[in-house]
Amino acid sequence: MTTTTYQARLLSTALLACATVCAIPGAHAAVTVRDDAGNSVTVARPAQRIIAMAPHITELLFAAGGGERVVGVMNYSDYPEAAKRLPLVGSNATIDMERVLALRPDLLVVWKSGNTAGQLEQLKSLGIPIFYSDPQKLEEVATSLTRLGQLMGTEAAAQKAAQDYRQRIAGLSATYAQRPVVRVFYQIWEKPLFTLSGEHIVSDALRVCGGRNVFAALKAPAPTVSTEAVLQENPEAIIGGVAHDAESGINIWKPYRGMLAVQRGNLFMLGGEQLVRATPRIADGVAALCERLETARRRRP
């Protein structure tokens, strides 16, 4: 496609989006919310054709009552079941701009930490409202639900989902947050050895369960660490966050019998997406995490 043709397509798409978004004056009051990048996002009327640029975004939109408005998703958008049948617009590595144009969205919800910066700039040129989603604390899942509900005009469903979610997290926090601290190494991959820092929502989940991320102070959201660094921290429990055959990911630590987590048998697996996908389902992951840490406490001498 030539540059001129591409620019023409951008203009055409922007005009089509305006035909959807720029409704009859007075028919709907414009709504403005703040996204996770601190930007003010305004829609002239409730969004009807939304593209979700990450799996967690797809889940949030469905949970907030807007599943029927989602017209495009990224790969791995596998929940709820209906999301599997939606058109794909690309992956975290690359966005299919032609497919995005063809779907005529009136709202783009993108992953602030995941989608490629260059292509996001191209999306901005379409003139379509963009909401950046990147919940890094458990409470931000609830605020994401309510803000997306405002943009879609599904406030009642979104507020109900947020309330139910908050109640589950509050109950878990009341039960576990003040329990004796368990120092935890959270492993998301073993070759190379990846963990998550204090900037990730997993660290907030650990706090609710009375745990502490031994690498919370690292600056990168998903830093690599050395075997020696883990041994030096000597965690009381190791949580594997990605499923491997025969749990091989966390079993790499079994030869290190001097490590506290190995001595006490505190090598635990959680399902691949239970804690790393910032949606209301993370409450299930937090509950499972709290149970694992309580097991670690029971195994203390």
Beta strands, then each sheet from edge to edge (+ up, - down):
strand 1: 31-34
strand 2: 40-43
strand 3: 50-52
strand 4: 70-73
strand 5: 107-111
strand 6: 130-133
strand 7: 182-190
strand 8: 193-195
strand 9: 211-213
strand 10: 237-240
strand 11: 267-269
sheet 1: 1+ 2-
sheet 2: 4+ 3+ 5+ 6+
sheet 3: 8+ 7- 9-
sheet 4: 8+ 7- 10- 11-
end
